[in-house]
């Protein structure tokens, strides 16, 4: 499977010993897939969107509401992506997907989510297991507060009511989560 990774951010300079968000995402996707990284902040996007089977949008220190010149073209590209293309949003990617498809993300008045957070699995998807609760490392302040139309929330908490959501059905699904690097594990 060919995956285009739309890199929307990078670790802070003081953490330059760590790989880029695109490289971290490629590592999570695994070597069985052919991943190509596009730095969308530098205006780099796939020239042929049909050449890829799926897309992943990485995290970013930016907010979708920030007046940065690369955010509007990214939103436009996501809107133009054929619905049969698989797409996952991670952290900022989750928020920009919401904005692209009719939802809304804002800086949360609740403050930052920091540390291990527990979430109820609100709906099972074809790609999930039988867990009824999950625990995920969280580090974010921005949140999706209005889900795109026809969205099903898959995991939620009082603090983050739209932790993971899905539109469509597998294999034509678009799934979004709020975390950049930690896998989910069963919650205690």
C-alpha positions in Angstrom: 0.0 0.0 0.0 1.3 3.5 -0.9 0.8 6.1 1.8 1.3 9.8 1.5 2.3 11.4 4.8 1.3 15.0 4.9 3.8 16.4 7.5 2.3 19.5 9.2 4.8 19.9 12.0 8.1 18.9 13.5 9.5 18.5 17.0 10.8 21.7 18.6 14.5 22.5 17.9 15.6 21.6 21.4 14.3 18.0 20.6 16.2 17.7 17.3 17.6 14.4 18.3 14.2 12.9 17.6 13.0 12.1 14.0 10.5 14.3 12.2 6.8 13.8 12.7 6.6 12.4 9.1 9.4 9.9 10.0 7.6 8.9 13.3 4.4 8.4 11.3 6.1 6.3 8.7 7.6 4.2 11.5 4.2 3.6 13.0 2.7 2.7 9.6 5.5 0.2 9.3 7.9 -1.1 6.6 5.3 -3.2 4.9 3.9 0.0 3.3 5.6 2.4 0.9 5.4 5.8 2.7 6.3 9.2 1.1 6.6 12.3 3.2 5.4 15.7 2.0 6.2 18.8 4.0 2.9 20.7 3.6 4.3 23.7 5.5 6.7 24.2 2.6 3.9 23.9 0.1 4.8 20.3 -0.9 1.8 18.1 -1.8 1.5 15.0 -3.9 1.4 15.9 -7.6 -0.8 12.9 -8.3 -3.3 12.3 -5.5 -4.4 9.1 -7.2 -1.0 7.6 -6.9 -1.5 6.9 -3.2 -3.8 4.4 -1.5 -4.1 6.3 1.7 -3.1 9.5 3.5 -2.0 10.4 7.0 -1.9 14.0 8.3 0.6 14.5 11.1 0.6 16.6 14.2 1.7 20.2 14.4 2.3 22.9 17.0 0.0 25.1 14.8 -3.7 25.3 15.4 -6.1 25.0 12.5 -7.3 28.5 13.3 -3.8 30.0 12.9 -3.4 32.4 9.9 -0.5 30.3 8.4 -0.2 30.2 4.5 -0.1 26.4 4.3 -3.3 25.6 6.3 -5.9 26.7 3.7 -4.3 24.8 0.8 -4.1 21.7 3.1 -7.8 22.0 3.9 -8.7 22.5 0.2 -6.6 19.4 -0.7 -8.4 17.3 1.9 -11.8 18.4 0.6 -10.8 17.5 -2.9 -9.5 14.0 -1.9 -11.8 11.3 -3.4 -14.0 9.7 -0.6 -12.7 6.2 -1.5 -9.2 7.2 -0.4 -8.3 6.2 3.2 -7.3 9.0 5.4 -6.2 9.3 9.1 -5.5 12.4 11.0 -3.2 12.4 14.0 -3.3 15.3 16.5 -3.4 18.4 14.3 -4.4 16.1 11.4 -7.5 15.2 13.4 -8.4 18.8 13.8 -7.7 19.8 10.2 -9.8 16.9 9.0 -12.7 18.2 11.1 -12.3 21.6 9.7 -12.1 20.3 6.1 -15.2 18.2 6.4 -17.5 20.6 8.1 -16.6 20.3 11.8 -14.8 22.8 14.0 -11.6 22.8 16.2 -10.7 25.4 18.7 -8.3 26.0 21.6 -10.0 24.4 24.4 -11.1 26.5 27.4 -10.6 23.3 29.5 -6.8 23.7 29.2 -4.3 21.1 28.2 -4.7 17.4 28.3 -1.5 16.0 29.8 -0.6 12.4 30.7 -2.5 9.2 30.4 -6.2 9.7 29.8 -8.9 7.1 29.8 -11.6 7.0 27.1 -14.8 5.0 26.7 -15.1 3.2 23.4 -18.4 4.6 22.2 -18.7 2.6 19.0 -16.8 -0.4 17.7 -15.3 -0.1 14.2 -14.2 -2.9 11.9 -10.6 -2.1 12.8 -11.0 -2.1 16.6 -10.9 -4.9 19.1 -13.3 -5.7 21.9 -12.0 -3.2 24.5 -14.7 -1.0 26.1 -12.1 1.5 27.5 -8.7 2.6 26.2 -6.0 4.7 27.8 -3.9 7.0 25.6 -1.1 9.4 26.3 -2.4 12.9 25.7 -0.7 16.2 25.1 -3.0 18.7 23.5 -5.0 21.8 24.1 -6.9 22.2 20.8 -10.0 20.0 20.4 -12.7 19.2 17.9 -15.9 20.7 19.3 -18.2 20.2 16.3 -17.9 16.9 14.4 -18.2 16.8 10.7 -21.6 15.6 9.4 -22.2 11.9 9.4 -19.4 11.4 11.9 -19.5 8.5 14.4 -17.5 9.1 17.6 -15.5 6.0 18.4 -13.8 7.0 21.7 -14.6 9.8 24.1 -14.2 11.3 27.6 -15.7 14.2 29.4 -12.5 16.2 28.8 -12.2 15.1 25.1 -15.6 14.2 23.8 -14.4 13.5 20.2 -11.2 11.7 20.9 -11.5 9.4 17.9 -14.1 9.6 15.1 -14.9 8.0 11.8 -16.8 8.9 8.7 -17.7 6.3 6.1 -17.2 2.5 6.5 -14.1 0.4 6.0 -12.4 0.2 3.6 -13.7 3.7 2.7 -13.3 5.3 6.0 -11.7 8.4 7.4 -10.6 8.0 10.9 -9.2 10.6 13.2 -7.5 10.5 16.5 -5.9 13.2 18.7 -2.5 11.7 19.6 0.7 11.7 17.6 2.9 8.9 18.8 1.5 6.5 21.4 -0.4 3.3 20.7 -3.6 2.8 22.6 -3.6 0.2 25.3 -6.4 -1.3 27.5 -7.3 1.1 30.3 -7.3 -0.1 33.9 
